[in-house]
Amino acid sequence: MEIDESTKRQVLAFQCNEITEYHIYKRLARKINSPENAAILDQIAEDEQRHYHAWMKYTGQEVQPDRWKIWKFYLISRIFGFTFGIKLMEGGEESAQENYGRLAGVIPDIETLIHDEDAHEQRLIAMLDEERLRYAGSVVLGLNDALVELTGVLAGLTLALQNTRLIALSGLITGIAASLSMGASEYLSTRSEDTQKHPVRAAVYTGIAYVITVSLLILPYMLFQSYYLDLAISMATAVLIIAAFNYYISVAKDEPFRKRFLEMAGLSLGVAAFSFGIGFLIRLWLGVEV
């Protein structure tokens, strides 16, 4: 079938995208320990290769994959989890789907390709089972509790103590003790539930999320001498942590970003503002000068 040059350039771009994703899926399939997940990724890769050859019928030429894209999404998948990497990659294909639609009157079997892209691959991706996402609830528990508690503690201590070393010391002790407490609570909670999650792993995910969050929030107090600047940096860090985590969850689990982000950010900053006021009132009431 003859197609004009403009259409051919579009189809070559689709062809390149298909063969690129074929290599990404194949590479990930070789690195995944789960045979079930590896088989699903292999099947998706075969679909992508089939699409590549379908496009090649119209261009009549081979196309090299995008090596940069292969390495980018491979590394993202290895660092942040293959579910996140794959869904991030597939989420960027919306414009390609629209371009496919524009060729519906030009290429006869494009509807079949569109159906494969929209339905079959999404069904396969939904079958992927990744440990870190099964324990996302435990991470949320540790992250959210650390953000709410530590932003409040740091805001209150900043005005009450007005000493960066004392604030960092008090916050670190509070944070470590709270992380152990949260980990133990998650262990007992998971053990009493009818769930596939392992209690020890759930506790570890909760505790690690808590400790990392605490460390990032306290870090400014160990680097800079201005406690008001440190508080501002900590609050900004809290918002960035909330944004990054909710973006990850919104991509990996297909959940809305805006609602979750505003809820967590509003709760953390609201508690911090309230604690800042409480710290000021207690300092005046007790007449403490540090």
N, C-alpha and C positions, 0 to 999 in steps of 0.2 A: 504494500500500500504506500502510495506517494503522499508525503506531507510537506508543507511549506517550511522554509528555514526557521521562521519564528516558532512554529510548533515543534520542530525538531530540536531546537535549543532547550525548550521546556522539557521535552521527553528525555533528553540527555541528562538534564539535571535530576529528573526523577530516577533515571537509571543509575546514576552515580549514588544517589541517596540509598537506593535499595541494596546495592552491592556493598556499600559502606556499612549499613546496618547488619547485613549478613555476616560480615567479618567481626563486628562487635559482639553479636549474639554467639557466634562460634567460639570466640576467644573467652567470653564469660563462661560458656558451658564447660570448657575444659578446666576452669579454675574453681568451679563450685563443687563442694563436697557431696551435696545431696544428689543422688542419682535421679530422683523425681524432678527436681528443678532443672538439672542438666538436660534431661530429656525434653522438657518443655521449651527450653531455650534453643535446643537443636531443631525442634519442630518449627519454631518461629523463624529461625535462620533459613530453613529450607523454603519457607513461604517467601521470605525476602528474595532468595535466589530465583525462585520461580517468577516473581514479579519482575526481577531484573531481565530475565530472558524474554518475558512477555513484551517489555518495552523495547528490547533489542530488535524485535521483529519489525518495528517501525523506523528505527534509526539505522539498522544494518551495520552497527559498529560496536566494538567493545569499549568499555569505560573503566578507568582506574578508580578505585575507592579513594575517599578522602582520608588520608593517613592521619591528619591532625585530629579530625573528628573521632576516628577510631580510638586514638590514644586518650583523647579528652574524656570521652564517655566511659572508656575502660577504667581509667584512673578514678573518676568520680564514683563509679560502681564499686570499685575495690575499697575506696576510703569510706564512702557513706552508705554502702549497701547496694546490692544489685537491683533491688526493687526500686529504690530511689533513682538510680542511674537510668534504668530502663524507662520508668514513667516520665522522668525529666526529658529524655530523648523523644519519647512518643508524644509528649505534650507539646513539643516544638514542631510537630508535623501538621498542626491545624491549617496553616497557610498552604501546605502541600495538598491537603484534602480539598481546599477551595479551588486550587489550580487544576486538580483532577476534574472537578466538576465543570470547569470552563471548557474542557476538551471532550465533554460528553457527546457533542454533535459531530466531532471530528474523528474520534477513534471509537470503533464499534464496541469493543469489549471492555471499555474503561469502567463500566458499572460493576463488572465482576471484580476488578482490582480494588475499586472503592469499597465494595462489600467486604473483601478480604481484610483490607486495612482497618475498617471500622469495627468489624465483628469478631472475626476469628482470632486475630492477635490479641485483642482486648480480653477475650475469654481466656486465652492461654495465660496472659499476664496476671489475670485475677487468680489463677491457680497457684501462682508462686507462693511459697511459704518460707519466710525468712525470720530467724530467731529474734533479731533485734526489733522487728515490728511486733512480734508477739508480746514483747516486754515493753512496748511503748507506754503502756499505762503505768508501769513501775517507774519509768524515766520521767513521765509527766508528774508523778507524785513527788519524786525527789526534787525535780527542777522547780516546780511550782511552790513547794513548801520552802525551799531554800530562798527563792526570790522574795516571797512574801515576808518570811521571817527575817532574813538578813537585811533587806532594804529597810524594814522597820527598825531593826536593832541598830544598824549603822546610822540611820537618821537621828534616832534618839541619842545614841552615844556621841555623835558629832557635836551636838549642842550641849550635852551634859558634861562631857569631858574636855573637849576642845584640845585634844592632844593626839596626834596621829598614831604614835606608838601605842598608847593605851587603848585607843579605838581598835587598832589592828589586832592587838593581843586579846581584847575582850571579844571582838567579833570572831576571831579564829577559834578560841576556846568554845564559844557558843555554837559555832558552826560544826566543829568536829563532834561535840557531844550530841548535837541534834541529828547529825548524819547517822551516827550509830543508833540513836533512838528510832529514827525513821526506817533504817534498814531492818531493825528487829521487829518493828511493827508490821512492815511489809511481809516479812517472813511468816509471822503468825497469821496475818490476814490471808496470804496466799495458801498457807497450809490448811486453813479451815474452809477454803472454797473448793468447789468442784470445777477445777480448771486444769488445762494441760501445762500451765506454767510450773516450773520447778521452784519451790519456795526459796532455796538458797540463791539461785540465779536472779530471782525477782528482787531479793534483798540486796544483792550485789549491784544490780542495775540502779536501784533506788539510791543506795549509798554513794555510788560513784557519781551519779548525776548531781547529788547534793554537794559533795566535796568539790567537784569542778566548779560549780556555780559559786560556792562560798569563796573559793580561791580567787576567782576572777573579780568578784565584788570587793574583796579586801585588798587586792593588789595595789590599787592607787594609793592607799594609806601607807603602804610600805615604800612607795616611790617618791611621793611629793609631800612637802611640809604644810601646805595650805589645806586645812581640813574641809573648808567649804568647797574648794576645787575638787578635793578627793570625793566628797559626797556627790558633786555634780557628775564626775566621771563614773562613779559607781551606778548612779541612776541611769546614765546613758548606756552603760554596759548592760544593765538589767534589761533595758528596752531592746537592745541589739540581740541579747540572748533569746528573749521572748520571740522576736521577729524571726531569727534564724531557725529556732526549733519549730515554730509554727509553720514556717515555709516548708521545712523538711516533711512535717506530718501532712501538710496539705497536698504535697506532691506524692509522697509514698503511699498515703492511705486515702487519697481523693476526698479530703475533708476541706471545708471552707476555711480560708486563711483569715479574712478580715474579722469575723466574729470572735474566733478563738484568740487572735492577737489583742484585740481591744479589751476583751474580758480579762486576760492575764495581765496586760499592761496596766489597765485601770485598777485592778486589785492590788498589784504590787506598789504602784506609785501612790495610791490612796492610803495604804497602810503606812508607807514611808512618810507622807505628809502628816498623818495623824500622830505618828511616833515622834516626829520632829517637834510638833507642838507640845506633846507630853513631856519630852526631854527638857524643853524650855521652862515649862511650868514647874517641874520637879526641881530643876536647878534653882529657880527663884524661891520655891517653898523651903528647900533645905538650906539655901544660902551657900551652896557649894561653889568654891572657886578652885580650879585646878591650874 
